[in-house]
Amino acid sequence: MGLGLNGGGVGSAAFFAKQGAHVTVTDLKTADVLEPSIELLKDLPIRYVLGKHNLEDFLKTDLIIKNPDVRRDDQYIAKAQQQNIPVEMEESLFLKLSPAKVIGITGTRGKSTTSRLVFEVLKSNNLPVFLGGNMKGSRTLELLPELNSNSWVVLELSSWQLSAFTQSPHISLVTNIYPDHLNRYASMDEYINDKKNIFRFQKKDDYLVLNSENETTKGFANETTSQVIFFQKHNWLAEWKLKIPGEHNRSNAAAVWKLAQLLYLDNHVSKKTIQNFTGLEYRIQKVAEVNGISFINDSTSTTPTATIMAINSFPKQPIVLLLGGNDKNLPLEEMLKIVKEKVDYVVLLKGSGTDKLLKLIENDQFLLKKISPVFSNYEEAINEAYRHGKKGGVVLLSPGFTSFAMFNNEFERADLFNVYAQKFQSKN
């Protein structure tokens, strides 16, 4: 249920088709929209129901694999569960079937960077390691034929994926918890409750690595039977360099350093790997430089907290910020305060969150003077940002909201930013 465009649905469908199962893929998106994913499955005997769902498909099946984006109160899933038809997500099923040792990583911010860093550190220490979960293009179930009891798998896990878990990884790491997804969760408690599945089913010989500088994650230590290991920013020493910018990445590096010590990995190799890591796509990533202005892609910033972290990563450079999109029902006041203090100019992208933001600042004349009209044309918005940029400064795409008002997802928003930024670069 939900083929999607980011790889997970493709991986699940391919895995079961290759096992000889009779696979039906059903998605509310049309075949035209899903064409890139369908193309990847063209040689497999899969039945498609697209642009709609049929109830009978959910009632005449042995197993449903649900896309993480499907709401927990979905009517088709509810009816299937009433008939005792098992419902899984890719990662929850993977954990049940995998013979490998699994390291699960979650958090509101930093989970992708930390997951990739853990993978790179284990790899540089010559461990047989694989990466899966909440990564673009990840096809986690398809890892299974390659795994054995000596393998390690690093899984990045979102709250949606964790909601389906009935067992927990051997080693779990939580980077931090901040408000997020309150357009889909009734409360922060509900959001945090799903996150807790990463350690809720751990045993005494399992490990839980927690951020002691975040009040919520610190409190998790009182709710687990596993062995707790705390990390904090200063575990990554101040004199140790990092190529990835921002104080938040010092915290991510500290988490990985603690995990490397837990696994008795080579300190020199681990430290060198962390120091040389240049970051991930779409996360405070420099993609072009035009006339001394750097274009920074932080499209995965879908919360105000993430935007604050991105702004604080450039403490001495003039910032033009591309901001806006659809609302997640998150508090905006702290982000607006930081924008007012540290950002030279703001270019707004359309969306329900942008409308909410404008309502909040309608009487703030100082802030209104450095905010553009709302743009529905992305290229024009980026042109406006570049026009206000200063030599030695940055044009920062860190929207603070979801992408769905203008794009299919944050990756499309990111890729188009790169296209337009590099077009500027080639012209100059």
C-alpha positions as CSV (number, residue, x, y, z in Angstrom):
1,M,0.0,0.0,0.0
2,G,1.8,3.1,-1.3
3,L,4.5,2.5,-3.9
4,G,5.8,6.0,-3.6
5,L,8.8,7.6,-5.3
6,N,11.6,7.2,-2.8
7,G,12.5,3.5,-3.1
8,G,11.0,1.7,-0.1
9,G,7.8,0.6,-1.8
10,V,9.8,-0.5,-4.9
11,G,12.1,-2.6,-2.7
12,S,9.2,-4.3,-0.8
13,A,7.3,-5.1,-4.1
14,A,10.5,-6.4,-5.7
15,F,11.5,-8.5,-2.7
16,F,8.2,-10.3,-2.5
17,A,7.8,-10.8,-6.2
18,K,11.3,-12.4,-6.3
19,Q,10.2,-14.8,-3.6
20,G,7.4,-15.9,-5.8
21,A,4.6,-14.1,-4.0
22,H,1.5,-12.8,-5.8
23,V,2.1,-9.1,-5.4
24,T,-0.5,-6.3,-5.7
25,V,0.7,-2.7,-5.6
26,T,-2.0,-0.2,-4.8
27,D,-1.5,3.6,-4.7
28,L,-3.7,6.7,-4.9
29,K,-1.2,8.3,-7.2
30,T,-1.6,7.7,-10.9
31,A,0.6,5.6,-13.2
32,D,2.0,8.8,-14.8
33,V,3.2,10.2,-11.4
34,L,4.6,6.8,-10.4
35,E,6.3,6.0,-13.7
36,P,9.9,6.2,-12.3
37,S,9.0,3.6,-9.7
38,I,7.0,1.4,-12.0
39,E,9.9,1.4,-14.5
40,L,12.2,-0.2,-11.8
41,L,9.7,-3.1,-11.4
42,K,8.9,-3.6,-15.1
43,D,10.4,-7.1,-15.4
44,L,8.5,-8.5,-12.3
45,P,5.0,-10.1,-12.4
46,I,3.2,-7.4,-10.3
47,R,-0.4,-6.4,-10.4
48,Y,-1.1,-2.6,-10.1
49,V,-4.2,-0.8,-8.8
50,L,-3.4,2.9,-9.3
51,G,-5.3,6.2,-8.7
52,K,-7.5,4.4,-6.2
53,H,-7.8,1.6,-3.6
54,N,-10.2,-1.4,-3.8
55,L,-11.3,-2.7,-0.4
56,E,-11.2,-6.3,-1.7
57,D,-7.5,-6.1,-2.3
58,F,-7.0,-5.5,1.4
59,L,-9.3,-8.3,2.5
60,K,-8.1,-11.0,0.2
61,T,-4.4,-11.0,1.0
62,D,-2.0,-12.7,3.4
63,L,0.0,-9.6,4.3
64,I,-0.1,-5.9,3.8
65,I,3.1,-3.8,3.7
66,K,2.1,-0.2,4.4
67,N,4.0,2.8,3.3
68,P,5.1,5.0,6.3
69,D,3.1,7.9,4.8
70,V,-0.2,6.1,5.1
71,R,-2.1,7.5,8.1
72,R,-2.6,5.3,11.1
73,D,-6.4,5.8,11.0
74,D,-6.6,4.7,7.3
75,Q,-10.0,3.0,6.7
76,Y,-8.6,0.2,4.5
77,I,-6.0,-0.7,7.0
78,A,-8.6,-0.7,9.8
79,K,-10.9,-3.0,7.9
80,A,-8.0,-5.4,7.1
81,Q,-7.0,-5.5,10.8
82,Q,-10.6,-6.2,11.8
83,Q,-10.2,-9.4,9.6
84,N,-6.9,-10.2,11.4
85,I,-4.8,-9.6,8.3
86,P,-1.3,-8.8,9.4
87,V,0.0,-5.2,8.6
88,E,3.7,-4.5,8.6
89,M,6.0,-1.8,7.3
90,E,9.2,-2.7,5.5
91,E,11.5,-2.0,8.4
92,S,9.4,-3.7,11.1
93,L,9.3,-6.9,8.9
94,F,13.0,-6.6,8.1
95,L,13.8,-6.6,11.9
96,K,11.8,-9.8,12.3
97,L,13.5,-11.6,9.4
98,S,17.1,-10.3,9.6
99,P,19.9,-12.6,11.0
100,A,22.2,-9.5,11.3
101,K,23.0,-7.3,14.2
102,V,20.9,-4.1,13.8
103,I,21.8,-0.6,14.9
104,G,18.6,1.5,14.9
105,I,18.9,5.3,14.8
106,T,16.1,7.8,15.3
107,G,15.6,11.4,16.4
108,T,13.9,14.6,15.2
109,R,17.1,16.0,13.7
110,G,20.4,14.4,12.8
111,K,19.3,10.8,12.3
112,S,20.3,10.7,8.6
113,T,23.7,12.2,9.1
114,T,24.3,10.1,12.2
115,S,23.2,6.9,10.4
116,R,25.5,7.5,7.4
117,L,28.4,8.4,9.8
118,V,27.8,5.1,11.8
119,F,27.8,3.2,8.5
120,E,31.0,4.8,7.3
121,V,32.8,4.3,10.7
122,L,31.9,0.5,10.7
123,K,32.9,0.2,7.1
124,S,36.2,1.9,7.6
125,N,36.8,-0.6,10.5
126,N,36.3,-3.4,8.0
127,L,33.0,-4.7,9.4
128,P,30.5,-6.2,7.0
129,V,27.9,-3.4,7.2
130,F,24.8,-2.4,5.3
131,L,22.6,0.8,5.4
132,G,18.8,0.9,5.2
133,G,15.6,2.4,6.5
134,N,14.5,6.0,6.0
135,M,17.0,6.9,3.3
136,K,16.1,8.1,-0.2
137,G,16.4,5.1,-2.5
138,S,16.7,2.6,0.4
139,R,15.3,-0.9,-0.3
140,T,15.7,-2.5,3.1
141,L,14.0,-5.9,2.6
142,E,16.2,-6.5,-0.5
143,L,19.3,-6.6,1.8
144,L,18.1,-9.9,3.4
145,P,19.7,-12.4,0.9
146,E,23.1,-10.8,1.6
147,L,23.0,-11.0,5.4
148,N,24.2,-13.5,7.9
149,S,24.9,-13.5,11.7
150,N,28.2,-11.6,11.2
151,S,26.6,-8.8,9.3
152,W,25.7,-5.4,10.7
153,V,22.8,-3.2,9.4
154,V,22.4,0.5,10.2
155,L,18.7,1.5,10.0
156,E,17.6,5.1,10.0
157,L,14.1,5.1,11.5
158,S,11.3,7.7,11.4
159,S,8.5,7.8,13.9
160,W,6.2,6.5,11.2
161,Q,8.4,3.4,10.6
162,L,8.8,2.9,14.3
163,S,5.0,2.9,14.9
164,A,4.9,-0.6,13.4
165,F,7.7,-2.1,15.5
166,T,7.0,-4.9,18.0
167,Q,10.7,-5.6,18.7
168,S,13.6,-3.3,19.0
169,P,17.2,-3.3,17.5
170,H,20.1,-4.7,19.5
171,I,21.7,-1.2,19.6
172,S,19.4,1.9,19.5
173,L,20.5,5.5,19.3
174,V,18.3,8.6,19.7
175,T,19.9,11.9,18.6
176,N,17.3,14.3,20.1
177,I,13.5,14.9,20.3
178,Y,11.9,18.2,19.3
179,P,8.3,19.1,18.2
180,D,7.5,17.6,14.7
181,H,4.7,16.2,12.7
182,L,2.0,17.8,14.8
183,N,-0.1,18.0,11.6
184,R,-0.3,14.2,11.8
185,Y,0.0,13.5,15.5
186,A,-2.6,14.6,18.0
187,S,0.1,15.6,20.5
188,M,3.8,15.5,21.2
189,D,3.2,12.6,23.6
190,E,1.8,10.5,20.7
191,Y,4.8,11.4,18.5
192,I,7.2,10.5,21.3
193,N,5.4,7.3,22.0
194,D,6.1,6.0,18.5
195,K,9.8,7.0,18.9
196,K,10.0,4.9,22.1
197,N,9.5,1.7,20.0
198,I,13.2,2.0,19.2
199,F,14.0,0.8,22.7
200,R,10.6,-0.3,24.1
201,F,11.2,-4.0,23.4
202,Q,15.0,-4.1,24.1
203,K,16.4,-6.7,26.5
204,K,19.0,-6.5,29.2
205,D,21.9,-7.3,26.9
206,D,20.9,-4.6,24.4
207,Y,22.2,-1.0,24.4
208,L,20.5,2.4,24.2
209,V,22.6,5.4,23.3
210,L,21.0,8.7,24.4
211,N,21.6,12.4,24.2
212,S,22.0,13.7,27.8
213,E,21.6,17.3,26.6
214,N,18.1,16.8,25.4
215,E,15.6,16.6,28.2
216,T,13.2,14.1,26.5
217,T,15.9,11.7,25.4
218,K,17.6,11.9,28.8
219,G,14.3,10.8,30.4
220,F,14.2,7.7,28.2
221,A,16.9,6.2,30.4
222,N,14.3,5.7,33.1
223,E,12.0,3.7,30.8
224,T,14.3,1.0,29.5
225,T,15.6,-2.3,30.7
226,S,18.6,-2.2,28.3
227,Q,22.1,-0.8,29.1
228,V,22.1,3.0,28.7
229,I,25.1,5.0,27.3
230,F,24.9,8.8,27.3
231,F,26.6,11.2,24.9
232,Q,26.9,14.9,24.8
233,K,28.6,17.5,22.5
234,H,31.8,17.7,24.4
235,N,32.5,14.0,23.9
236,W,33.7,15.2,20.5
237,L,36.5,17.4,21.7
238,A,36.5,21.1,20.8
239,E,39.9,20.8,19.1
240,W,38.9,18.0,16.8
241,K,37.9,19.3,13.4
242,L,34.7,18.5,11.4
243,K,34.1,19.2,7.7
244,I,30.3,19.3,8.3
245,P,29.2,22.7,9.7
246,G,27.1,23.5,12.7
247,E,27.1,22.8,16.5
248,H,24.4,20.2,15.9
249,N,26.8,18.2,13.9
250,R,29.3,18.2,16.8
251,S,26.5,16.4,18.7
252,N,26.0,13.9,15.9
253,A,29.8,13.3,15.8
254,A,29.8,12.8,19.6
255,A,27.0,10.2,19.3
256,V,29.0,8.2,16.6
257,W,32.2,8.5,18.7
258,K,30.4,7.0,21.7
259,L,29.0,4.2,19.6
260,A,32.4,3.4,18.1
261,Q,33.8,3.1,21.6
262,L,30.9,0.8,22.6
263,L,31.8,-1.5,19.7
264,Y,35.6,-1.4,20.6
265,L,36.5,0.0,17.2
266,D,39.8,1.5,16.3
267,N,39.9,5.0,17.8
268,H,42.3,6.4,15.2
269,V,40.3,5.0,12.2
270,S,37.0,6.0,13.7
271,K,38.1,9.6,14.5
272,K,39.6,10.1,11.0
273,T,36.4,8.8,9.3
274,I,34.2,11.2,11.3
275,Q,36.6,14.1,10.6
276,N,36.7,13.5,6.9
277,F,32.9,13.1,6.5
278,T,31.6,15.8,4.1
279,G,27.9,15.4,4.9
280,L,24.8,14.2,3.0
281,E,22.8,15.5,0.1
282,Y,20.2,18.2,1.0
283,R,21.6,18.8,4.5
284,I,23.4,22.1,4.7
285,Q,25.1,21.1,1.4
286,K,27.0,23.6,-0.7
287,V,25.9,23.0,-4.3
288,A,27.3,26.1,-6.1
289,E,29.1,29.3,-5.7
290,V,28.3,32.4,-7.9
291,N,30.2,35.6,-7.6
292,G,31.3,34.8,-4.1
293,I,27.8,33.8,-3.0
294,S,27.4,30.2,-1.8
295,F,24.2,28.3,-2.6
296,I,23.4,25.9,0.4
297,N,20.8,23.2,0.0
298,D,19.1,22.2,3.3
299,S,15.8,21.1,1.8
300,T,15.4,18.3,4.4
301,S,14.7,21.1,6.9
302,T,11.0,20.7,7.3
303,T,10.7,22.0,10.9
304,P,11.5,25.4,12.5
305,T,14.1,23.7,14.7
306,A,16.0,22.5,11.6
307,T,15.9,26.0,10.1
308,I,17.3,27.5,13.3
309,M,20.2,24.9,13.3
310,A,20.9,25.8,9.6
311,I,21.0,29.6,10.3
312,N,23.3,29.0,13.3
313,S,25.7,27.1,11.0
314,F,26.6,30.4,9.3
315,P,27.3,32.7,12.2
316,K,29.6,35.2,10.4
317,Q,28.1,35.2,6.9
318,P,25.2,37.3,5.4
319,I,22.2,35.0,4.9
320,V,19.5,35.1,2.4
321,L,16.9,32.5,3.5
322,L,14.4,30.6,1.3
323,L,11.6,29.9,3.7
324,G,8.1,28.5,3.6
325,G,5.8,25.6,2.6
326,N,3.0,23.7,4.2
327,D,2.3,23.8,7.9
328,K,3.1,21.0,10.4
329,N,1.3,22.7,13.2
330,L,4.6,23.5,14.9
331,P,5.5,26.6,17.0
332,L,7.2,29.3,14.8
333,E,8.0,32.0,17.3
334,E,11.6,30.9,18.1
335,M,12.5,30.5,14.4
336,L,11.1,34.0,13.7
337,K,13.2,35.5,16.5
338,I,16.4,33.9,15.0
339,V,15.4,35.0,11.5
340,K,14.9,38.6,12.8
341,E,18.3,38.6,14.5
342,K,20.5,36.7,12.0
343,V,19.1,36.7,8.5
344,D,19.6,39.6,6.0
345,Y,16.7,38.8,3.7
346,V,13.9,36.2,3.5
347,V,12.4,34.9,0.2
348,L,9.0,33.2,0.9
349,L,7.8,30.0,-0.9
350,K,4.0,29.5,-0.9
351,G,2.1,27.2,1.4
352,S,-0.2,27.0,4.4
353,G,2.7,27.4,6.8
354,T,3.9,30.5,5.0
355,D,0.4,32.0,5.4
356,K,0.5,31.2,9.1
357,L,3.9,32.8,9.4
358,L,2.8,36.0,7.7
359,K,-0.2,36.2,10.1
360,L,2.2,36.1,13.0
361,I,4.4,38.9,11.8
362,E,1.7,41.2,10.2
363,N,2.5,44.0,12.8
364,D,6.3,43.5,12.9
365,Q,7.5,46.3,10.5
366,F,11.2,45.5,11.0
367,L,10.8,41.9,9.9
368,L,8.3,42.8,7.1
369,K,10.9,45.1,5.5
370,K,13.3,42.2,4.9
371,I,10.7,39.7,3.7
372,S,9.8,39.2,0.0
373,P,6.3,38.7,-1.5
374,V,5.2,35.0,-1.6
375,F,6.6,33.2,-4.6
376,S,4.8,30.3,-6.3
377,N,7.4,30.1,-9.1
378,Y,10.5,28.4,-7.6
379,E,13.0,29.7,-10.2
380,E,11.8,33.3,-9.7
381,A,12.2,32.8,-5.9
382,I,15.8,31.6,-6.3
383,N,16.5,34.5,-8.6
384,E,15.2,36.9,-6.0
385,A,17.4,35.3,-3.3
386,Y,20.5,35.6,-5.5
387,R,19.7,39.2,-6.2
388,H,19.8,40.0,-2.5
389,G,22.9,37.9,-1.8
390,K,26.2,39.4,-0.8
391,K,29.7,38.4,-1.7
392,G,31.0,36.1,1.0
393,G,27.4,35.2,2.1
394,V,25.0,32.4,1.5
395,V,21.7,31.7,-0.3
396,L,20.3,29.2,2.1
397,L,17.4,26.9,1.2
398,S,16.2,25.8,4.7
399,P,12.4,26.1,4.4
400,G,11.2,25.0,7.8
401,F,8.0,23.5,6.4
402,T,7.0,20.6,4.2
403,S,7.3,20.8,0.5
404,F,3.9,19.7,-0.6
405,A,2.4,23.1,-1.6
406,M,4.8,23.2,-4.6
407,F,6.6,19.9,-4.9
408,N,6.0,16.1,-4.7
409,N,8.5,15.9,-1.8
410,E,11.6,17.6,-0.2
411,F,13.9,15.7,-2.7
412,E,12.2,17.3,-5.7
413,R,12.5,20.7,-4.0
414,A,16.2,20.0,-3.4
415,D,17.0,18.7,-6.9
416,L,15.4,21.7,-8.6
417,F,17.3,24.1,-6.3
418,N,20.5,22.4,-7.4
419,V,19.5,22.8,-11.1
420,Y,18.8,26.5,-10.8
421,A,21.9,27.2,-8.6
422,Q,24.1,25.4,-11.0
423,K,22.5,27.2,-13.9
424,F,23.6,30.5,-12.2
425,Q,27.1,29.1,-11.8
426,S,27.4,28.1,-15.5
427,K,26.3,31.6,-16.6
428,N,28.8,33.4,-14.4
